[in-house]
Amino acid sequence: MHHMTLAEIARGLADKKFSSEELTKVLLARIAQLDPQLNSFISLTEELALSQAKAADVRRANGESGALLGAPIAHKDLFCTQGIRTSCGSKMLDNFKAPYDATVVAKLAAAGAVTLGKTNMDEFAMGSANESSYYGAVKNPWNLEHVPGGSSGGSAAAVAARLLPAATATDTGGSIRQPAAFTNLTGLKPTYGRVSRWGMIAYASSLDQGGPLARTAEDCAILLQGMAGFDPNDSTSIDEPVPDYSASLNGSLQGLRIGVPKEYFSAGLDPRIAELIHNSIKELEKLGAVIKPISLPNMQHAIPAYYVIAPAEASSNLSRFDGVRFGYRCENPENLIDLYKRSRGEGFGAEVQRRIMVGAYALSAGYYDAYYLKAQKIRRLVKNDFMAAFNEVDIILGPTTPNPAWKLGAKSSDPVAEYLEDVYTITANLAGLPGLSMPAGFVDGLPVGVQLLAPYFQEGRLLNVAHQYQLNTDWHTRTPTGF
Ligand code: GLN
């Protein structure tokens, strides 16, 4: 039962082959048995799951249908869930029970999805390895000595290990696509503004975007359908109709123009990954796509720009965690300053503190023009590169990551080495574009992802290309040994 995709589950429930309650029990038992190896969950919500599953079964018995009605999922632990701990992977929020549901959580619950729990993540979504969580590192089910990617590593490890079919995640600089690549999943970061950020604990507000992590493009379409849409509570939510993503999957790729940026194949890319990316290009050519070499000349400036902008926004967003209003408060503060200092010093981990300091520095008088303003100008250049490229091509294709998943601990003492691993993913966030990672093969038994980028609001095009690719390849069906 645990091998089923969301699409298969929907068919099975509709055909009354099993009930949502039966499936939910099977998956909860599987999580109890296998998750101790992975540490992919921060909280389990068994009671909620069983009551949602029973309610979904009643709705189906009363004639309702819907691809998510009775489908088990989990939420990254930065989506607020009413009355349930919402920790953001931090000691700061270890005792925080959200007073309301995030829009994404509420929409998925209304569609009948069943919440099995809240998944582990890098503290405040800062990281590419899922090692900075207060609740401990997450392990990659493909090799337990390797990281699953971050910051949505818990959602990725759980779905890859077949503990559940799909999960929500967020992507500020790659945190959906990079863990998807590291664990052999399909993950989609939507256009900025497509999915509501209301009730999603903010890291860098102009970059953050929620999206689906699943095993197939078909399942990403189903989950995105339940997440996307205008939300008046989010001032950056965009009032555009949501297309039927599942209906877009079967378009022909004949004549599709795929741009391959020459900058992507530089010295930093593992040559074994380059070869797998070239194989995926050949596969898409067989389906009728036309390849065009393109250039994204400002890509080299994207990492330094991102690692100024994201910490700057984080330093502002995280100022609310002051020991007074939310979460952790230090013992016996001597005065107000001592309360602030020790609550923040004890409640935040090292990487979060580093980013708050970098961000506050970049925003301070005298440095603002040199760092923050300069980074914003680079951001515009990165966007302009994409706009020029999309005049020539329909999608852009390349590797999701320069290397496969590294060993636990290999980069944790060298933050810049970890930042460099985000080179292919952060440009989409700087420009606000949608991006998808899908399985493209293996290197030393570790999965490799190919990334597709599309113009604004062309999530359907990404899902179409990925689905056609997955109809003709079987990388996405591979299962990690032991799971
Ligand atoms: N690795 C990037 C960072 O640490 C991206 C994280 C994310 O997308 N949440 O900022």
Boltz pocket constraint, residues with backbone or C-beta under 6 A from the ligand:
constraints:
  - pocket:
      binder: B
      contacts: [[A, 124], [A, 125], [A, 126], [A, 127], [A, 128], [A, 150], [A, 151], [A, 170], [A, 171], [A, 172], [A, 173], [A, 174], [A, 175], [A, 176], [A, 203], [A, 310], [A, 418], [A, 422]]
      max_distance: 6.0
